[in-house]
Amino acid sequence: MYSTALIWFKRVESIVATIAYGIVATLLMLDVVGRELFSSSFLGTQQLAVYGAIIAAFLGLTLATSDNSHLRPEFMDFVFRRFDRIAGQMGDLVSAGFFWASGYIAWTFVSISMASGDKAPVLYFVLWPLQLVIPYAFASSGLKHLIFAIKPELKNTKSEKVG
């Protein structure tokens, strides 16, 4: 069950992030074409591209969590090597708590934005539906860390070292 949930989360988040990046690329190309051929930008393309990049970036957080590919310091690994499994599980529990606390703060931010009716500059649409990706990303990452704490064998353990 946990494995299936992780697979589906990753699949859906990957698709949405890819679509968001595709939209960003298309909008930026339209902006360049507009400036080069018509000497004028298309109204709002740059702002929409920024919002698309924000969505893709926050979904990138969840994908990094899925792949266990966050950057982390390794200089103290030798101290905890004998407690590797329990330290990993404790780390995942702490990470889940951190992400859920961040998700709560993000939800507070979105609800304030919703209540005040914040609108995008230039385009004037309400921002809160786009901002929902922020608490979602934190909640999803927190859930994945909880799953990794419960079932450590589902956590991707292959590491890539740089340099």
mmCIF file of the C-alpha atoms, coordinates in Angstrom:
data_MODEL
# 
_entry.id   MODEL 
# 
loop_
_atom_site.group_PDB 
_atom_site.id 
_atom_site.type_symbol 
_atom_site.label_atom_id 
_atom_site.label_alt_id 
_atom_site.label_comp_id 
_atom_site.label_asym_id 
_atom_site.label_entity_id 
_atom_site.label_seq_id 
_atom_site.pdbx_PDB_ins_code 
_atom_site.Cartn_x 
_atom_site.Cartn_y 
_atom_site.Cartn_z 
_atom_site.occupancy 
_atom_site.B_iso_or_equiv 
_atom_site.pdbx_formal_charge 
_atom_site.auth_seq_id 
_atom_site.auth_comp_id 
_atom_site.auth_asym_id 
_atom_site.auth_atom_id 
_atom_site.pdbx_PDB_model_num 
ATOM 1   C CA . MET A 1 1   ? 0.000  0.000  0.000   1.00 0.00 ? 1   MET A CA 1 
ATOM 2   C CA . TYR A 1 2   ? 2.744  2.487  0.954   1.00 0.00 ? 2   TYR A CA 1 
ATOM 3   C CA . SER A 1 3   ? 4.753  1.624  -2.128  1.00 0.00 ? 3   SER A CA 1 
ATOM 4   C CA . THR A 1 4   ? 1.756  2.120  -4.400  1.00 0.00 ? 4   THR A CA 1 
ATOM 5   C CA . ALA A 1 5   ? 0.954  5.471  -2.774  1.00 0.00 ? 5   ALA A CA 1 
ATOM 6   C CA . LEU A 1 6   ? 4.548  6.668  -3.239  1.00 0.00 ? 6   LEU A CA 1 
ATOM 7   C CA . ILE A 1 7   ? 4.547  5.574  -6.884  1.00 0.00 ? 7   ILE A CA 1 
ATOM 8   C CA . TRP A 1 8   ? 1.280  7.389  -7.624  1.00 0.00 ? 8   TRP A CA 1 
ATOM 9   C CA . PHE A 1 9   ? 2.294  10.545 -5.784  1.00 0.00 ? 9   PHE A CA 1 
ATOM 10  C CA . LYS A 1 10  ? 5.552  10.656 -7.711  1.00 0.00 ? 10  LYS A CA 1 
ATOM 11  C CA . ARG A 1 11  ? 3.868  9.931  -11.039 1.00 0.00 ? 11  ARG A CA 1 
ATOM 12  C CA . VAL A 1 12  ? 1.202  12.653 -10.673 1.00 0.00 ? 12  VAL A CA 1 
ATOM 13  C CA . GLU A 1 13  ? 3.656  15.216 -9.267  1.00 0.00 ? 13  GLU A CA 1 
ATOM 14  C CA . SER A 1 14  ? 6.108  14.486 -12.096 1.00 0.00 ? 14  SER A CA 1 
ATOM 15  C CA . ILE A 1 15  ? 3.414  14.973 -14.729 1.00 0.00 ? 15  ILE A CA 1 
ATOM 16  C CA . VAL A 1 16  ? 2.209  18.263 -13.228 1.00 0.00 ? 16  VAL A CA 1 
ATOM 17  C CA . ALA A 1 17  ? 5.782  19.570 -12.792 1.00 0.00 ? 17  ALA A CA 1 
ATOM 18  C CA . THR A 1 18  ? 6.598  18.645 -16.403 1.00 0.00 ? 18  THR A CA 1 
ATOM 19  C CA . ILE A 1 19  ? 3.475  20.411 -17.654 1.00 0.00 ? 19  ILE A CA 1 
ATOM 20  C CA . ALA A 1 20  ? 4.352  23.483 -15.576 1.00 0.00 ? 20  ALA A CA 1 
ATOM 21  C CA . TYR A 1 21  ? 7.890  23.581 -17.012 1.00 0.00 ? 21  TYR A CA 1 
ATOM 22  C CA . GLY A 1 22  ? 6.468  23.118 -20.519 1.00 0.00 ? 22  GLY A CA 1 
ATOM 23  C CA . ILE A 1 23  ? 4.161  26.081 -19.974 1.00 0.00 ? 23  ILE A CA 1 
ATOM 24  C CA . VAL A 1 24  ? 7.075  28.145 -18.642 1.00 0.00 ? 24  VAL A CA 1 
ATOM 25  C CA . ALA A 1 25  ? 9.190  27.332 -21.712 1.00 0.00 ? 25  ALA A CA 1 
ATOM 26  C CA . THR A 1 26  ? 6.317  28.093 -24.090 1.00 0.00 ? 26  THR A CA 1 
ATOM 27  C CA . LEU A 1 27  ? 5.531  31.409 -22.405 1.00 0.00 ? 27  LEU A CA 1 
ATOM 28  C CA . LEU A 1 28  ? 9.154  32.517 -22.421 1.00 0.00 ? 28  LEU A CA 1 
ATOM 29  C CA . MET A 1 29  ? 9.508  31.601 -26.104 1.00 0.00 ? 29  MET A CA 1 
ATOM 30  C CA . LEU A 1 30  ? 6.340  33.585 -26.856 1.00 0.00 ? 30  LEU A CA 1 
ATOM 31  C CA . ASP A 1 31  ? 7.785  36.515 -24.961 1.00 0.00 ? 31  ASP A CA 1 
ATOM 32  C CA . VAL A 1 32  ? 11.031 36.390 -26.963 1.00 0.00 ? 32  VAL A CA 1 
ATOM 33  C CA . VAL A 1 33  ? 9.124  36.062 -30.250 1.00 0.00 ? 33  VAL A CA 1 
ATOM 34  C CA . GLY A 1 34  ? 6.939  39.015 -29.277 1.00 0.00 ? 34  GLY A CA 1 
ATOM 35  C CA . ARG A 1 35  ? 9.916  41.189 -28.420 1.00 0.00 ? 35  ARG A CA 1 
ATOM 36  C CA . GLU A 1 36  ? 11.968 40.212 -31.467 1.00 0.00 ? 36  GLU A CA 1 
ATOM 37  C CA . LEU A 1 37  ? 9.243  40.202 -34.135 1.00 0.00 ? 37  LEU A CA 1 
ATOM 38  C CA . PHE A 1 38  ? 6.789  42.751 -32.793 1.00 0.00 ? 38  PHE A CA 1 
ATOM 39  C CA . SER A 1 39  ? 9.068  44.883 -30.584 1.00 0.00 ? 39  SER A CA 1 
ATOM 40  C CA . SER A 1 40  ? 6.678  44.308 -27.709 1.00 0.00 ? 40  SER A CA 1 
ATOM 41  C CA . SER A 1 41  ? 6.158  41.666 -25.056 1.00 0.00 ? 41  SER A CA 1 
ATOM 42  C CA . PHE A 1 42  ? 2.878  39.836 -24.841 1.00 0.00 ? 42  PHE A CA 1 
ATOM 43  C CA . LEU A 1 43  ? 1.102  41.102 -21.749 1.00 0.00 ? 43  LEU A CA 1 
ATOM 44  C CA . GLY A 1 44  ? 1.614  38.896 -18.724 1.00 0.00 ? 44  GLY A CA 1 
ATOM 45  C CA . THR A 1 45  ? 3.782  36.178 -20.257 1.00 0.00 ? 45  THR A CA 1 
ATOM 46  C CA . GLN A 1 46  ? 6.703  36.815 -17.925 1.00 0.00 ? 46  GLN A CA 1 
ATOM 47  C CA . GLN A 1 47  ? 4.479  36.904 -14.833 1.00 0.00 ? 47  GLN A CA 1 
ATOM 48  C CA . LEU A 1 48  ? 2.729  33.670 -15.824 1.00 0.00 ? 48  LEU A CA 1 
ATOM 49  C CA . ALA A 1 49  ? 6.101  32.041 -16.486 1.00 0.00 ? 49  ALA A CA 1 
ATOM 50  C CA . VAL A 1 50  ? 7.226  32.984 -12.972 1.00 0.00 ? 50  VAL A CA 1 
ATOM 51  C CA . TYR A 1 51  ? 4.096  31.408 -11.471 1.00 0.00 ? 51  TYR A CA 1 
ATOM 52  C CA . GLY A 1 52  ? 4.643  28.264 -13.535 1.00 0.00 ? 52  GLY A CA 1 
ATOM 53  C CA . ALA A 1 53  ? 8.257  28.071 -12.370 1.00 0.00 ? 53  ALA A CA 1 
ATOM 54  C CA . ILE A 1 54  ? 7.147  28.416 -8.746  1.00 0.00 ? 54  ILE A CA 1 
ATOM 55  C CA . ILE A 1 55  ? 4.691  25.542 -9.155  1.00 0.00 ? 55  ILE A CA 1 
ATOM 56  C CA . ALA A 1 56  ? 7.329  23.368 -10.812 1.00 0.00 ? 56  ALA A CA 1 
ATOM 57  C CA . ALA A 1 57  ? 9.906  24.222 -8.143  1.00 0.00 ? 57  ALA A CA 1 
ATOM 58  C CA . PHE A 1 58  ? 7.654  23.298 -5.233  1.00 0.00 ? 58  PHE A CA 1 
ATOM 59  C CA . LEU A 1 59  ? 6.729  20.054 -6.951  1.00 0.00 ? 59  LEU A CA 1 
ATOM 60  C CA . GLY A 1 60  ? 10.469 19.528 -7.433  1.00 0.00 ? 60  GLY A CA 1 
ATOM 61  C CA . LEU A 1 61  ? 10.724 19.532 -3.625  1.00 0.00 ? 61  LEU A CA 1 
ATOM 62  C CA . THR A 1 62  ? 8.287  16.629 -3.440  1.00 0.00 ? 62  THR A CA 1 
ATOM 63  C CA . LEU A 1 63  ? 10.115 14.768 -6.207  1.00 0.00 ? 63  LEU A CA 1 
ATOM 64  C CA . ALA A 1 64  ? 13.447 15.223 -4.420  1.00 0.00 ? 64  ALA A CA 1 
ATOM 65  C CA . THR A 1 65  ? 11.820 13.789 -1.306  1.00 0.00 ? 65  THR A CA 1 
ATOM 66  C CA . SER A 1 66  ? 10.529 10.817 -3.318  1.00 0.00 ? 66  SER A CA 1 
ATOM 67  C CA . ASP A 1 67  ? 14.020 10.089 -4.630  1.00 0.00 ? 67  ASP A CA 1 
ATOM 68  C CA . ASN A 1 68  ? 15.793 10.848 -1.327  1.00 0.00 ? 68  ASN A CA 1 
ATOM 69  C CA . SER A 1 69  ? 17.969 13.290 -3.208  1.00 0.00 ? 69  SER A CA 1 
ATOM 70  C CA . HIS A 1 70  ? 18.017 16.305 -0.918  1.00 0.00 ? 70  HIS A CA 1 
ATOM 71  C CA . LEU A 1 71  ? 21.427 17.722 -0.195  1.00 0.00 ? 71  LEU A CA 1 
ATOM 72  C CA . ARG A 1 72  ? 22.634 16.907 3.290   1.00 0.00 ? 72  ARG A CA 1 
ATOM 73  C CA . PRO A 1 73  ? 25.890 17.129 5.209   1.00 0.00 ? 73  PRO A CA 1 
ATOM 74  C CA . GLU A 1 74  ? 27.755 13.840 5.619   1.00 0.00 ? 74  GLU A CA 1 
ATOM 75  C CA . PHE A 1 75  ? 30.616 14.901 7.892   1.00 0.00 ? 75  PHE A CA 1 
ATOM 76  C CA . MET A 1 76  ? 29.100 13.203 10.989  1.00 0.00 ? 76  MET A CA 1 
ATOM 77  C CA . ASP A 1 77  ? 27.978 9.991  9.289   1.00 0.00 ? 77  ASP A CA 1 
ATOM 78  C CA . PHE A 1 78  ? 30.825 8.008  10.862  1.00 0.00 ? 78  PHE A CA 1 
ATOM 79  C CA . VAL A 1 79  ? 29.419 8.721  14.347  1.00 0.00 ? 79  VAL A CA 1 
ATOM 80  C CA . PHE A 1 80  ? 25.969 7.336  13.554  1.00 0.00 ? 80  PHE A CA 1 
ATOM 81  C CA . ARG A 1 81  ? 26.983 4.502  11.217  1.00 0.00 ? 81  ARG A CA 1 
ATOM 82  C CA . ARG A 1 82  ? 26.235 1.823  13.816  1.00 0.00 ? 82  ARG A CA 1 
ATOM 83  C CA . PHE A 1 83  ? 22.805 3.391  14.419  1.00 0.00 ? 83  PHE A CA 1 
ATOM 84  C CA . ASP A 1 84  ? 22.170 3.906  10.722  1.00 0.00 ? 84  ASP A CA 1 
ATOM 85  C CA . ARG A 1 85  ? 18.651 2.458  10.559  1.00 0.00 ? 85  ARG A CA 1 
ATOM 86  C CA . ILE A 1 86  ? 17.277 4.093  13.709  1.00 0.00 ? 86  ILE A CA 1 
ATOM 87  C CA . ALA A 1 87  ? 19.017 7.401  12.925  1.00 0.00 ? 87  ALA A CA 1 
ATOM 88  C CA . GLY A 1 88  ? 17.468 7.334  9.456   1.00 0.00 ? 88  GLY A CA 1 
ATOM 89  C CA . GLN A 1 89  ? 14.020 6.667  10.854  1.00 0.00 ? 89  GLN A CA 1 
ATOM 90  C CA . MET A 1 90  ? 14.394 9.398  13.465  1.00 0.00 ? 90  MET A CA 1 
ATOM 91  C CA . GLY A 1 91  ? 15.614 11.774 10.767  1.00 0.00 ? 91  GLY A CA 1 
ATOM 92  C CA . ASP A 1 92  ? 12.562 10.977 8.661   1.00 0.00 ? 92  ASP A CA 1 
ATOM 93  C CA . LEU A 1 93  ? 10.250 11.585 11.632  1.00 0.00 ? 93  LEU A CA 1 
ATOM 94  C CA . VAL A 1 94  ? 11.917 14.933 12.361  1.00 0.00 ? 94  VAL A CA 1 
ATOM 95  C CA . SER A 1 95  ? 11.735 15.811 8.649   1.00 0.00 ? 95  SER A CA 1 
ATOM 96  C CA . ALA A 1 96  ? 8.034  14.888 8.547   1.00 0.00 ? 96  ALA A CA 1 
ATOM 97  C CA . GLY A 1 97  ? 7.388  17.177 11.519  1.00 0.00 ? 97  GLY A CA 1 
ATOM 98  C CA . PHE A 1 98  ? 9.397  19.987 9.945   1.00 0.00 ? 98  PHE A CA 1 
ATOM 99  C CA . PHE A 1 99  ? 7.550  19.701 6.623   1.00 0.00 ? 99  PHE A CA 1 
ATOM 100 C CA . TRP A 1 100 ? 4.142  19.542 8.306   1.00 0.00 ? 100 TRP A CA 1 
ATOM 101 C CA . ALA A 1 101 ? 4.943  22.595 10.424  1.00 0.00 ? 101 ALA A CA 1 
ATOM 102 C CA . SER A 1 102 ? 6.061  24.376 7.253   1.00 0.00 ? 102 SER A CA 1 
ATOM 103 C CA . GLY A 1 103 ? 2.861  23.234 5.559   1.00 0.00 ? 103 GLY A CA 1 
ATOM 104 C CA . TYR A 1 104 ? 0.798  24.706 8.386   1.00 0.00 ? 104 TYR A CA 1 
ATOM 105 C CA . ILE A 1 105 ? 2.602  28.040 8.049   1.00 0.00 ? 105 ILE A CA 1 
ATOM 106 C CA . ALA A 1 106 ? 2.147  27.902 4.270   1.00 0.00 ? 106 ALA A CA 1 
ATOM 107 C CA . TRP A 1 107 ? -1.566 27.139 4.684   1.00 0.00 ? 107 TRP A CA 1 
ATOM 108 C CA . THR A 1 108 ? -1.864 30.151 6.998   1.00 0.00 ? 108 THR A CA 1 
ATOM 109 C CA . PHE A 1 109 ? -0.192 32.258 4.297   1.00 0.00 ? 109 PHE A CA 1 
ATOM 110 C CA . VAL A 1 110 ? -2.605 30.970 1.630   1.00 0.00 ? 110 VAL A CA 1 
ATOM 111 C CA . SER A 1 111 ? -5.671 31.489 3.825   1.00 0.00 ? 111 SER A CA 1 
ATOM 112 C CA . ILE A 1 112 ? -4.620 35.090 4.552   1.00 0.00 ? 112 ILE A CA 1 
ATOM 113 C CA . SER A 1 113 ? -4.084 35.627 0.827   1.00 0.00 ? 113 SER A CA 1 
ATOM 114 C CA . MET A 1 114 ? -7.509 34.123 0.152   1.00 0.00 ? 114 MET A CA 1 
ATOM 115 C CA . ALA A 1 115 ? -9.222 36.292 2.789   1.00 0.00 ? 115 ALA A CA 1 
ATOM 116 C CA . SER A 1 116 ? -7.579 39.482 1.588   1.00 0.00 ? 116 SER A CA 1 
ATOM 117 C CA . GLY A 1 117 ? -8.243 38.705 -2.068  1.00 0.00 ? 117 GLY A CA 1 
ATOM 118 C CA . ASP A 1 118 ? -4.631 39.099 -3.194  1.00 0.00 ? 118 ASP A CA 1 
ATOM 119 C CA . LYS A 1 119 ? -4.405 39.431 -6.951  1.00 0.00 ? 119 LYS A CA 1 
ATOM 120 C CA . ALA A 1 120 ? -1.571 39.032 -9.403  1.00 0.00 ? 120 ALA A CA 1 
ATOM 121 C CA . PRO A 1 121 ? -0.097 42.282 -10.639 1.00 0.00 ? 121 PRO A CA 1 
ATOM 122 C CA . VAL A 1 122 ? -0.852 43.128 -14.278 1.00 0.00 ? 122 VAL A CA 1 
ATOM 123 C CA . LEU A 1 123 ? -3.178 40.136 -14.811 1.00 0.00 ? 123 LEU A CA 1 
ATOM 124 C CA . TYR A 1 124 ? -5.444 40.650 -11.775 1.00 0.00 ? 124 TYR A CA 1 
ATOM 125 C CA . PHE A 1 125 ? -6.480 37.059 -11.064 1.00 0.00 ? 125 PHE A CA 1 
ATOM 126 C CA . VAL A 1 126 ? -6.632 35.778 -7.503  1.00 0.00 ? 126 VAL A CA 1 
ATOM 127 C CA . LEU A 1 127 ? -3.395 34.164 -6.378  1.00 0.00 ? 127 LEU A CA 1 
ATOM 128 C CA . TRP A 1 128 ? -4.513 31.672 -3.758  1.00 0.00 ? 128 TRP A CA 1 
ATOM 129 C CA . PRO A 1 129 ? -5.278 28.785 -6.157  1.00 0.00 ? 129 PRO A CA 1 
ATOM 130 C CA . LEU A 1 130 ? -1.673 28.937 -7.412  1.00 0.00 ? 130 LEU A CA 1 
ATOM 131 C CA . GLN A 1 131 ? -0.355 29.321 -3.875  1.00 0.00 ? 131 GLN A CA 1 
ATOM 132 C CA . LEU A 1 132 ? -1.978 26.032 -2.837  1.00 0.00 ? 132 LEU A CA 1 
ATOM 133 C CA . VAL A 1 133 ? 1.038  24.232 -4.278  1.00 0.00 ? 133 VAL A CA 1 
ATOM 134 C CA . ILE A 1 134 ? 3.110  25.494 -1.325  1.00 0.00 ? 134 ILE A CA 1 
ATOM 135 C CA . PRO A 1 135 ? 1.233  23.782 1.527   1.00 0.00 ? 135 PRO A CA 1 
ATOM 136 C CA . TYR A 1 136 ? 0.640  20.787 -0.742  1.00 0.00 ? 136 TYR A CA 1 
ATOM 137 C CA . ALA A 1 137 ? 4.377  20.360 -1.377  1.00 0.00 ? 137 ALA A CA 1 
ATOM 138 C CA . PHE A 1 138 ? 5.205  20.543 2.334   1.00 0.00 ? 138 PHE A CA 1 
ATOM 139 C CA . ALA A 1 139 ? 2.379  18.161 3.301   1.00 0.00 ? 139 ALA A CA 1 
ATOM 140 C CA . SER A 1 140 ? 3.338  15.695 0.574   1.00 0.00 ? 140 SER A CA 1 
ATOM 141 C CA . SER A 1 141 ? 7.003  15.736 1.593   1.00 0.00 ? 141 SER A CA 1 
ATOM 142 C CA . GLY A 1 142 ? 5.997  15.279 5.238   1.00 0.00 ? 142 GLY A CA 1 
ATOM 143 C CA . LEU A 1 143 ? 3.796  12.303 4.356   1.00 0.00 ? 143 LEU A CA 1 
ATOM 144 C CA . LYS A 1 144 ? 6.599  10.716 2.331   1.00 0.00 ? 144 LYS A CA 1 
ATOM 145 C CA . HIS A 1 145 ? 9.050  11.114 5.207   1.00 0.00 ? 145 HIS A CA 1 
ATOM 146 C CA . LEU A 1 146 ? 6.533  9.510  7.557   1.00 0.00 ? 146 LEU A CA 1 
ATOM 147 C CA . ILE A 1 147 ? 6.196  6.576  5.152   1.00 0.00 ? 147 ILE A CA 1 
ATOM 148 C CA . PHE A 1 148 ? 9.997  6.289  5.010   1.00 0.00 ? 148 PHE A CA 1 
ATOM 149 C CA . ALA A 1 149 ? 10.121 6.245  8.825   1.00 0.00 ? 149 ALA A CA 1 
ATOM 150 C CA . ILE A 1 150 ? 7.532  3.452  8.946   1.00 0.00 ? 150 ILE A CA 1 
ATOM 151 C CA . LYS A 1 151 ? 8.944  1.483  5.992   1.00 0.00 ? 151 LYS A CA 1 
ATOM 152 C CA . PRO A 1 152 ? 12.637 2.406  5.550   1.00 0.00 ? 152 PRO A CA 1 
ATOM 153 C CA . GLU A 1 153 ? 13.038 -0.170 2.788   1.00 0.00 ? 153 GLU A CA 1 
ATOM 154 C CA . LEU A 1 154 ? 10.925 2.044  0.506   1.00 0.00 ? 154 LEU A CA 1 
ATOM 155 C CA . LYS A 1 155 ? 13.445 4.869  0.760   1.00 0.00 ? 155 LYS A CA 1 
ATOM 156 C CA . ASN A 1 156 ? 15.796 5.206  -2.185  1.00 0.00 ? 156 ASN A CA 1 
ATOM 157 C CA . THR A 1 157 ? 19.260 4.712  -0.688  1.00 0.00 ? 157 THR A CA 1 
ATOM 158 C CA . LYS A 1 158 ? 21.501 5.057  -3.708  1.00 0.00 ? 158 LYS A CA 1 
ATOM 159 C CA . SER A 1 159 ? 23.540 8.189  -3.319  1.00 0.00 ? 159 SER A CA 1 
ATOM 160 C CA . GLU A 1 160 ? 25.365 10.257 -5.862  1.00 0.00 ? 160 GLU A CA 1 
ATOM 161 C CA . LYS A 1 161 ? 28.530 11.944 -4.675  1.00 0.00 ? 161 LYS A CA 1 
ATOM 162 C CA . VAL A 1 162 ? 29.821 15.045 -6.383  1.00 0.00 ? 162 VAL A CA 1 
ATOM 163 C CA . GLY A 1 163 ? 33.533 15.570 -6.799  1.00 0.00 ? 163 GLY A CA 1 
# 
